[in-house]
């Protein structure tokens, strides 16, 4: 309805809306990009590791793609793939690698991002998916040791943190400040660099990284005593009719 022709203008609408309603700043978005690139620099296979880290000022000075999103607010283009093996807990006991268990899962579909949001948080995308996963797993947000959040754009991370209940509506910008998403932060996130810097494998990299973290196989980027990980995937066709966004969530345990 707004003339969107692709993901970037769509996400730019969402970012501008959040800035208008809640005071989100570009520098807060930059905090996400800087943190995830820092993690990628500790990841041997990361696509953007050779580029090295960058600063908030580098983010602010990167060219504007579609206002208010800078180049460094946008994920990379990647050729690659990922895979996981899922089997029964009984069979997993005999495998070479230590198993990681699926505690909970959830999926929901919505289109509320296209018209202006109502203020009712229950109508925000992904909320139902995360509630299903937490209910099935029998844990709370405070139990999550590490998160792998779908980060096609920095603004997506803000909305996911709010929609999944890690912070309140409108507080995503302040939540990511102060290194909270860093390896030593309150919610270490996208520890391999995410879609922003590890590589865009449609979210499969997030599942693989979650498993590696819970196995304690991440070397310099290992989150200490990581036991429970929250993972989410995102996608859909918001530019077509009917506009649909899909959210999938997992809660995994070592």
VOBA-1610 file (N, C-alpha, C; in pm, whole numbers, padded with zeros to 5 digits, always signed):
BEGIN
Unk+00080-00123+00000Unk+00000+00000+00000Unk+00083+00127+00000Unk+00210+00119+00036Unk+00296+00237+00039Unk+00395+00239-00078Unk+00377+00151-00176Unk+00466+00150-00290Unk+00595+00076-00268Unk+00599-00013-00171Unk+00722-00089-00145Unk+00754-00179-00263Unk+00882-00188-00296Unk+00925-00275-00404Unk+01033-00372-00357Unk+01060-00377-00231Unk+01164-00466-00181Unk+01180-00452-00032Unk+01270-00533+00023Unk+01285-00539+00168Unk+01340-00410+00228Unk+01433-00344+00158Unk+01498-00227+00219Unk+01401-00110+00238Unk+01320-00071+00137Unk+01225+00037+00165Unk+01123-00002+00270Unk+01084-00128+00273Unk+00990-00174+00375Unk+01049-00156+00515Unk+01174-00198+00534Unk+01237-00184+00664Unk+01264-00037+00698Unk+01287+00044+00595Unk+01306+00187+00620Unk+01179+00250+00676Unk+01063+00207+00625Unk+00935+00254+00682Unk+00926+00219+00830Unk+00961+00094+00862Unk+00951+00048+01000Unk+01046+00127+01090Unk+01167+00152+01041Unk+01264+00228+01120Unk+01215+00371+01143Unk+01166+00436+01041Unk+01118+00573+01055Unk+00998+00578+01150Unk+00912+00479+01142Unk+00796+00473+01231Unk+00840+00464+01377Unk+00941+00379+01402Unk+00990+00362+01539Unk+01058+00490+01588Unk+01131+00555+01501Unk+01194+00681+01539Unk+01089+00787+01574Unk+00983+00792+01494Unk+00877+00891+01515Unk+00801+00864+01645Unk+00769+00738+01670Unk+00686+00704+01786Unk+00763+00701+01917Unk+00887+00647+01912Unk+00955+00616+02037Unk+01091+00681+02053Unk+01137+00755+01953Unk+01263+00825+01967Unk+01387+00742+01937Unk+01370+00629+01869Unk+01486+00550+01827Unk+01582+00637+01747Unk+01714+00615+01766Unk+01813+00693+01693Unk+01896+00604+01601Unk+01955+00665+01502Unk+02043+00593+01410Unk+02165+00539+01484Unk+02213+00611+01582Unk+02330+00564+01658Unk+02297+00438+01737Unk+02174+00426+01783Unk+02134+00304+01851Unk+02131+00187+01755Unk+02085+00210+01633Unk+02093+00105+01532Unk+02238+00069+01505Unk+02323+00169+01503Unk+02465+00146+01480Unk+02528+00059+01589Unk+02479+00071+01710Unk+02530-00011+01820Unk+02516-00159+01788Unk+02405-00195+01723Unk+02382-00335+01685Unk+02484-00378+01580Unk+02498-00297+01475Unk+02588-00331+01365Unk+02733-00342+01413Unk+02775-00249+01497Unk+02913-00251+01549Unk+02938-00376+01632Unk+02843-00411+01718Unk+02858-00528+01806Unk+02867-00657+01725Unk+02779-00672+01627Unk+02777-00796+01550Unk+02903-00808+01462Unk+02954-00697+01410Unk+03078-00703+01334Unk+03195-00744+01425Unk+03194-00693+01546Unk+03298-00730+01642Unk+03297-00881+01665Unk+03178-00940+01675Unk+03168-01085+01693Unk+03219-01158+01569Unk+03188-01105+01452Unk+03233-01168+01327Unk+03384-01173+01318Unk+03449-01074+01375Unk+03596-01070+01370Unk+03658-01180+01454Unk+03577-01247+01537Unk+03624-01362+01616Unk+03579-01494+01555Unk+03520-01487+01436Unk+03461-01605+01372Unk+03540-01638+01245Unk+03616-01745+01243Unk+03705-01774+01129Unk+03634-01778+00994Unk+03511-01828+00988Unk+03443-01843+00860Unk+03357-01722+00822Unk+03355-01617+00905Unk+03265-01504+00879Unk+03303-01430+00751Unk+03202-01396+00674Unk+03224-01328+00546Unk+03293-01193+00562Unk+03258-01119+00667Unk+03310-00984+00682Unk+03428-00974+00778Unk+03479-01088+00823Unk+03595-01084+00913Unk+03713-01011+00850Unk+03746-01036+00722Unk+03861-00966+00664Unk+03846-00814+00661Unk+03724-00766+00665Unk+03702-00621+00663Unk+03736-00557+00797Unk+03738-00638+00903Unk+03770-00586+01035Unk+03655-00514+01101Unk+03674-00472+01225Unk+03568-00402+01299Unk+03546-00261+01247Unk+03437-00200+01288Unk+03416-00059+01260Unk+03353+00008+01381Unk+03347+00138+01380Unk+03299+00217+01493Unk+03161+00275+01463Unk+03102+00333+01566Unk+02973+00402+01548Unk+02988+00513+01445Unk+03101+00583+01448Unk+03121+00691+01352Unk+03131+00636+01210Unk+03195+00520+01194Unk+03199+00456+01062Unk+03057+00425+01015Unk+02976+00376+01105Unk+02836+00347+01072Unk+02764+00473+01028Unk+02780+00579+01105Unk+02712+00704+01074Unk+02758+00766+00943Unk+02882+00743+00908Unk+02939+00800+00786Unk+02920+00711+00663Unk+02870+00589+00683Unk+02846+00502+00567Unk+02728+00560+00487Unk+02729+00534+00359Unk+02631+00599+00272Unk+02488+00559+00308Unk+02396+00650+00284Unk+02257+00622+00308Unk+02204+00536+00195Unk+02136+00426+00230Unk+02076+00339+00129Unk+01934+00385+00102Unk+01849+00375+00202Unk+01716+00437+00199Unk+01694+00496+00337Unk+01683+00625+00346Unk+01672+00693+00474Unk+01559+00633+00557Unk+01587+00601+00687Unk+01706+00636+00765Unk+01810+00524+00774Unk+01810+00428+00683Unk+01901+00315+00693Unk+02029+00340+00614Unk+02142+00328+00684Unk+02273+00338+00621Unk+02314+00202+00563Unk+02420+00203+00486Unk+02473+00079+00429Unk+02502-00023+00538Unk+02555+00023+00652Unk+02593-00069+00758Unk+02476-00109+00847Unk+02354-00069+00809Unk+02232-00120+00874Unk+02177-00240+00800Unk+02240-00276+00689Unk+02184-00375+00597Unk+02272-00499+00593Unk+02209-00616+00582Unk+02284-00742+00577Unk+02365-00754+00449Unk+02456-00849+00449Unk+02542-00872+00333Unk+02475-00967+00235Unk+02527-00972+00112Unk+02486-01073+00014Unk+02582-01192+00026Unk+02527-01311+00030Unk+02607-01429+00060Unk+02568-01545-00029Unk+02668-01619-00077Unk+02646-01750-00139Unk+02691-01854-00038Unk+02601-01937+00007Unk+02639-02037+00106Unk+02519-02117+00150Unk+02538-02199+00249Unk+02428-02280+00299Unk+02460-02333+00437Unk+02361-02390+00500Unk+02379-02448+00632Unk+02284-02565+00650Unk+02316-02655+00741Unk+02231-02771+00766Unk+02248-02817+00910Unk+02143-02877+00961Unk+02147-02939+01093Unk+02084-03077+01082Unk+02121-03166+01173Unk+02061-03298+01181Unk+01973-03303+01305Unk+01847-03339+01285Unk+01753-03352+01396Unk+01716-03499+01410Unk+01727-03552+01531Unk+01692-03692+01555Unk+01634-03702+01696Unk+01605-03821+01740Unk+01550-03840+01873Unk+01659-03823+01978Unk+01617-03788+02099Unk+01713-03774+02209Unk+01783-03907+02235Unk+01711-04016+02217Unk+01769-04148+02241Unk+01882-04177+02142Unk+01860-04152+02014Unk+01963-04177+01913Unk+02080-04080+01931Unk+02050-03957+01974Unk+02155-03856+01988Unk+02260-03897+02091Unk+02222-03981+02185Unk+02317-04024+02288Unk+02436-04099+02229Unk+02416-04163+02113Unk+02520-04245+02053Unk+02602-04170+01947Unk+02571-04044+01925Unk+02640-03969+01821Unk+02773-03914+01871Unk+02859-03879+01776Unk+02993-03831+01811Unk+02989-03699+01885Unk+02904-03608+01839Unk+02896-03475+01900Unk+02797-03476+02018Unk+02823-03394+02121Unk+02726-03385+02231Unk+02596-03326+02180Unk+02482-03380+02220Unk+02354-03334+02167Unk+02313-03198+02222Unk+02234-03129+02144Unk+02165-03008+02187Unk+02016-03034+02172Unk+01940-03009+02277Unk+01800-03047+02280Unk+01707-02931+02244Unk+01600-02962+02174Unk+01496-02864+02143Unk+01399-02860+02261Unk+01400-02750+02336Unk+01310-02735+02451Unk+01173-02685+02409Unk+01172-02591+02316Unk+01046-02532+02276Unk+01055-02475+02136Unk+00940-02461+02073Unk+00935-02403+01938Unk+00802-02331+01920Unk+00802-02238+01826Unk+00679-02166+01797Unk+00685-02104+01660Unk+00570-02083+01601Unk+00562-02019+01470Unk+00435-01937+01463Unk+00444-01820+01402Unk+00326-01738+01380Unk+00340-01660+01251Unk+00227-01618+01199Unk+00223-01545+01072Unk+00137-01421+01092Unk+00179-01310+01035Unk+00107-01186+01058Unk+00129-01089+00945Unk+00049-00986+00942Unk+00066-00881+00841Unk+00057-00742+00903Unk+00067-00737+01035Unk+00043-00610+01103Unk+00151-00506+01079Unk+00264-00545+01020Unk+00369-00447+00996Unk+00336-00356+00878Unk+00242-00395+00794Unk+00216-00316+00674Unk+00130-00194+00703Unk+00011-00207+00764Unk-00059-00086+00807Unk+00009-00032+00932Unk-00015+00094+00968Unk+00043+00146+01093Unk+00002+00058+01210Unk+00099+00033+01298Unk+00073-00056+01410Unk-00032-00002+01504Unk-00121-00089+01553Unk-00200-00051+01670Unk-00109-00051+01792Unk-00151+00008+01898Unk-00068+00012+02017Unk-00075-00116+02099Unk-00162-00209+02059Unk-00176-00332+02135Unk-00061-00427+02100Unk+00019-00459+02200Unk+00139-00538+02174Unk+00106-00679+02126Unk-00014-00732+02160Unk-00045-00869+02121Unk-00060-00882+01970Unk-00071-00772+01899Unk-00087-00777+01754Unk+00046-00760+01681Unk+00156-00753+01753Unk+00285-00733+01688Unk+00343-00866+01642Unk+00411-00863+01529Unk+00460-00985+01467Unk+00560-01061+01552Unk+00543-01191+01559Unk+00636-01278+01629Unk+00606-01300+01775Unk+00519-01216+01833Unk+00489-01230+01976Unk+00432-01368+02007Unk+00338-01413+01926Unk+00278-01544+01951Unk+00379-01655+01936Unk+00468-01644+01838Unk+00569-01747+01816Unk+00660-01762+01938Unk+00704-01649+01993Unk+00793-01656+02110Unk+00718-01706+02232Unk+00593-01664+02249Unk+00515-01711+02364Unk+00497-01862+02359Unk+00473-01916+02240Unk+00461-02061+02224Unk+00589-02131+02265Unk+00702-02079+02221Unk+00830-02143+02251Unk+00862-02138+02400Unk+00843-02022+02462Unk+00872-02010+02605Unk+00778-02098+02687Unk+00652-02104+02648Unk+00556-02187+02721Unk+00593-02335+02711Unk+00629-02380+02592Unk+00667-02520+02572Unk+00795-02553+02648Unk+00891-02459+02647Unk+01020-02483+02713Unk+01012-02474+02863Unk+00914-02400+02914Unk+00901-02384+03058Unk+01009-02296+03118Unk+01058-02198+03040Unk+01160-02105+03090Unk+01112-01962+03068Unk+01185-01866+03123Unk+01153-01725+03106Unk+01267-01656+03033Unk+01247-01530+03000Unk+01350-01453+02931Unk+01479-01445+03013Unk+01468-01444+03144Unk+01586-01435+03230Unk+01672-01561+03223Unk+01613-01670+03175Unk+01688-01795+03165Unk+01772-01804+03038Unk+01751-01713+02944Unk+01822-01718+02816Unk+01965-01668+02834Unk+02061-01752+02799Unk+02202-01717+02813Unk+02259-01652+02688Unk+02204-01686+02573Unk+02254-01633+02446Unk+02138-01634+02347Unk+02139-01538+02253Unk+02032-01528+02154Unk+02091-01514+02014Unk+02020-01571+01919Unk+02056-01556+01778Unk+01932-01496+01709Unk+01937-01367+01681Unk+01821-01292+01632Unk+01834-01263+01483Unk+01728-01285+01409Unk+01731-01260+01265Unk+01758-01112+01240Unk+01872-01084+01177Unk+01921-00946+01167Unk+01945-00906+01023Unk+01845-00927+00938Unk+01859-00879+00801Unk+01882-00728+00796Unk+01830-00658+00895Unk+01845-00513+00910Unk+01852-00484+01059Unk+01923-00379+01095Unk+01936-00348+01238Unk+01800-00321+01302Unk+01708-00260+01228Unk+01577-00229+01285Unk+01501-00357+01320Unk+01525-00465+01246Unk+01459-00591+01278Unk+01497-00638+01418Unk+01622-00620+01457Unk+01666-00662+01589Unk+01591-00584+01697Unk+01574-00455+01677Unk+01499-00372+01771Unk+01358-00426+01789Unk+01289-00451+01678Unk+01151-00498+01686Unk+01141-00637+01746Unk+01237-00723+01715Unk+01234-00857+01771Unk+01253-00854+01923Unk+01347-00776+01970Unk+01369-00767+02114Unk+01242-00723+02186Unk+01169-00629+02126Unk+01044-00582+02185Unk+00932-00685+02170Unk+00915-00737+02048Unk+00803-00828+02021Unk+00816-00959+02096Unk+00940-01004+02116Unk+00962-01131+02185Unk+00967-01114+02337Unk+00958-00992+02385Unk+00946-00968+02528Unk+01075-00951+02604Unk+01188-00930+02534Unk+01313-00906+02604Unk+01319-00764+02662Unk+01241-00675+02605Unk+01227-00540+02661Unk+01087-00490+02626Unk+01048-00378+02679Unk+00914-00325+02658Unk+00902-00254+02524Unk+00780-00239+02478Unk+00751-00169+02354Unk+00811-00029+02358Unk+00890+00005+02256Unk+00951+00136+02247Unk+01084+00150+02315Unk+01129+00045+02387Unk+01253+00053+02463Unk+01369-00021+02397Unk+01349-00070+02274Unk+01454-00146+02207Unk+01581-00067+02186Unk+01567+00061+02153Unk+01685+00145+02130Unk+01772+00157+02251Unk+01713+00188+02365Unk+01792+00201+02488Unk+01842+00065+02536Unk+01767-00042+02504Unk+01807-00175+02548Unk+01940-00218+02488Unk+01967-00181+02362Unk+02089-00229+02296Unk+02211-00145+02330Unk+02194-00036+02402Unk+02307+00049+02437Unk+02392-00016+02546Unk+02515+00031+02558Unk+02601-00011+02668Unk+02655-00152+02657Unk+02657-00209+02536Unk+02715-00341+02518Unk+02629-00456+02563Unk+02499-00435+02576Unk+02411-00540+02627Unk+02408-00664+02537Unk+02430-00644+02406Unk+02426-00758+02313Unk+02565-00819+02290Unk+02667-00765+02356Unk+02802-00815+02341Unk+02824-00947+02413Unk+02939-01008+02391Unk+02968-01139+02447Unk+02965-01140+02599Unk+02997-01027+02660Unk+02995-01016+02806Unk+02871-00942+02855Unk+02776-00917+02765Unk+02658-00839+02801Unk+02549-00922+02864Unk+02439-00856+02893Unk+02325-00921+02956Unk+02259-01022+02863Unk+02258-00993+02732Unk+02198-01084+02634Unk+02293-01096+02514Unk+02398-01177+02525Unk+02489-01194+02412Unk+02411-01243+02289Unk+02427-01173+02179Unk+02343-01202+02062Unk+02427-01209+01935Unk+02384-01294+01844Unk+02446-01308+01712Unk+02597-01318+01726Unk+02636-01418+01798Unk+02774-01431+01844Unk+02873-01465+01733Unk+02824-01507+01617Unk+02914-01531+01503Unk+02916-01413+01407Unk+02833-01312+01433Unk+02824-01195+01346Unk+02690-01178+01278Unk+02609-01284+01279Unk+02473-01273+01225Unk+02470-01251+01075Unk+02350-01220+01026Unk+02333-01192+00883Unk+02406-01064+00844Unk+02431-00978+00942Unk+02499-00852+00915Unk+02645-00875+00875Unk+02711-00974+00938Unk+02856-00987+00917Unk+02907-01129+00903Unk+02838-01228+00962Unk+02882-01366+00939Unk+02847-01408+00797Unk+02723-01379+00755Unk+02676-01415+00623Unk+02527-01442+00626Unk+02459-01410+00516Unk+02313-01423+00510Unk+02277-01559+00451Unk+02253-01655+00541Unk+02212-01790+00500Unk+02066-01814+00537Unk+01985-01708+00525Unk+01842-01717+00554Unk+01813-01764+00697Unk+01908-01741+00787Unk+01888-01775+00927Unk+01945-01910+00969Unk+01988-01992+00874Unk+02043-02123+00911Unk+02171-02107+00994Unk+02247-02003+00964Unk+02368-01979+01042Unk+02339-01956+01189Unk+02222-01898+01217Unk+02184-01875+01356Unk+02163-02006+01431Unk+02098-02102+01366Unk+02075-02232+01430Unk+02209-02303+01453Unk+02295-02301+01353Unk+02425-02366+01365Unk+02508-02302+01476Unk+02508-02168+01482Unk+02584-02099+01586Unk+02527-02129+01724Unk+02395-02139+01734Unk+02334-02174+01862Unk+02384-02308+01912Unk+02389-02406+01823Unk+02437-02539+01859Unk+02584-02533+01901Unk+02664-02460+01826Unk+02806-02450+01861Unk+02826-02383+01997Unk+02748-02279+02024Unk+02759-02213+02154Unk+02723-02308+02268Unk+02617-02384+02251Unk+02572-02473+02359Unk+02664-02593+02375Unk+02740-02624+02272Unk+02842-02730+02284Unk+02974-02676+02337Unk+02986-02546+02348Unk+03111-02486+02395Unk+03222-02491+02293Unk+03188-02478+02164Unk+03285-02495+02056Unk+03322-02364+01986Unk+03301-02250+02050Unk+03314-02123+01980Unk+03442-02046+02009Unk+03533-02104+02082Unk+03664-02041+02100Unk+03655-01902+02161Unk+03715-01803+02093Unk+03722-01667+02148Unk+03586-01603+02167Unk+03487-01646+02090Unk+03355-01584+02100Unk+03260-01665+02189Unk+03311-01763+02260Unk+03227-01848+02343Unk+03167-01769+02459Unk+03036-01781+02476Unk+02967-01722+02591Unk+02983-01818+02708Unk+03035-01767+02819Unk+03064-01851+02935Unk+02938-01917+02990Unk+02945-02046+03013Unk+02836-02124+03075Unk+02705-02114+02997Unk+02712-02103+02865Unk+02590-02096+02785Unk+02516-02228+02793Unk+02394-02223+02842Unk+02313-02344+02859Unk+02186-02340+02776Unk+02123-02221+02764Unk+01996-02209+02693Unk+02007-02097+02589Unk+01963-02125+02467Unk+01974-02028+02359Unk+01839-02006+02292Unk+01807-01882+02265Unk+01686-01843+02191Unk+01727-01813+02047Unk+01655-01870+01950Unk+01685-01850+01808Unk+01556-01812+01737Unk+01565-01718+01643Unk+01445-01691+01564Unk+01478-01673+01417Unk+01381-01708+01335Unk+01389-01686+01191Unk+01273-01598+01147Unk+01288-01537+01030Unk+01191-01436+00986Unk+01189-01436+00834Unk+01075-01407+00777Unk+01068-01395+00633Unk+00925-01375+00587Unk+00907-01368+00457Unk+00772-01352+00406Unk+00767-01264+00284Unk+00647-01220+00251Unk+00625-01138+00132Unk+00539-01017+00170Unk+00599-00920+00238Unk+00521-00805+00284Unk+00484-00708+00172Unk+00539-00728+00053Unk+00518-00632-00055Unk+00409-00678-00151Unk+00348-00792-00124Unk+00248-00849-00212Unk+00116-00865-00137Unk+00012-00902-00209Unk-00116-00925-00143Unk-00145-01074-00141Unk-00186-01135-00027Unk-00195-01067+00103Unk-00057-01056+00167Unk-00026-00945+00232Unk+00106-00930+00294Unk+00120-01024+00413Unk+00224-01104+00414Unk+00241-01203+00519Unk+00386-01203+00568Unk+00401-01204+00699Unk+00533-01218+00761Unk+00529-01343+00848Unk+00635-01420+00843Unk+00641-01544+00919Unk+00755-01538+01020Unk+00728-01588+01139Unk+00827-01592+01246Unk+00837-01735+01298Unk+00958-01785+01311Unk+00982-01916+01372Unk+01079-01898+01487Unk+01051-01961+01600Unk+01139-01948+01716Unk+01175-02085+01771Unk+01293-02093+01826Unk+01341-02214+01893Unk+01404-02175+02026Unk+01388-02260+02124Unk+01466-02250+02247Unk+01540-02382+02262Unk+01672-02374+02261Unk+01759-02492+02263Unk+01835-02498+02395Unk+01869-02620+02435Unk+01941-02642+02562Unk+02056-02739+02540Unk+02167-02714+02605Unk+02282-02804+02593Unk+02255-02936+02665
//
